[in-house]
Amino acid sequence: MIRPVDSLIDFLQAERARGRSHIFLDDRARDGLRELFIRMRKPVAVAPAELPAAAPVMKQDAVVSGNGKEEQLAGLRKQAEHWAPAMALGTLRETMVFATGNPNAEIMLVGEAPGYNEERECVPFVGPAGQKLNDILKAMGLKREDVYISNLVKFRPALPKQTTNNRKPSPEEMAACLPLVLAEISVVRPKIILALGGTTAEGLMGLEGTVGAMRGKWHEVSGIPARVTYHPSYLLQSGGSNDVKRALWEDMLASMEKLGMAISEKQRGFFLPKA
Ligand code: URA
């Protein structure tokens, strides 16, 4: 059965292939799309019975070899393509999405897993959450090319009859891919790591609880100061709540301070309640 949402995706892809970058939407269509978009952002509750049972997580070390960071990361990317512990689970899709940005960056950002847009472009954080991340970096005076952006899980978590819908990675999926991201950290050796969202913090740092409780202090990953903050998609879901924006921004200010970056008065005041 062809579902309306699949037809819509086919239509939009065909339009894009024809070189069209804009389409006309009337108010009803715009409202419908907005609702679809909001639904897409919400985590999907999937009954465990709908997912293939995960096999036990295979142990495998990622091997760092080669001269210089670029070559070493290229080697890790190659290993990730056929990462047996991830494949053995049978719960992840096939397209591998590695990392993007500057291997010499002082800041490494780690997300949970690629979604629909990231899988399509094979680049982390290019969908709506990625746009939010770009805005956050811009407010810090940075560009994507100044930082190193990766995901804990290198493949999009699978769902039955999946189209644009995404789900969070499971603990097994994160454990399976953890050696890869730890190897990336050992190559890039950033000055700080930013773990985006509670799921990432659980998988990367073994933390438990809410982001509210994890954030606001420094943790450590492989001896590198690491901070947990809200996932950019949470900003989208929380309807732009000023409290969440300010909390995330305070984590960014603390990161900038840690790196000795200049911070203007204007930057210090972002998202403060108006007096
Ligand atoms: N969310 C993530 O955690 N990572 C991405 O790459 C995109 C969305």
Residues whose N, C-alpha, C, O or C-beta is under 5 A from the ligand:
A	BS01	URA	G111 E112 A113 P114 G115 E118 P124 F125 A129 N151
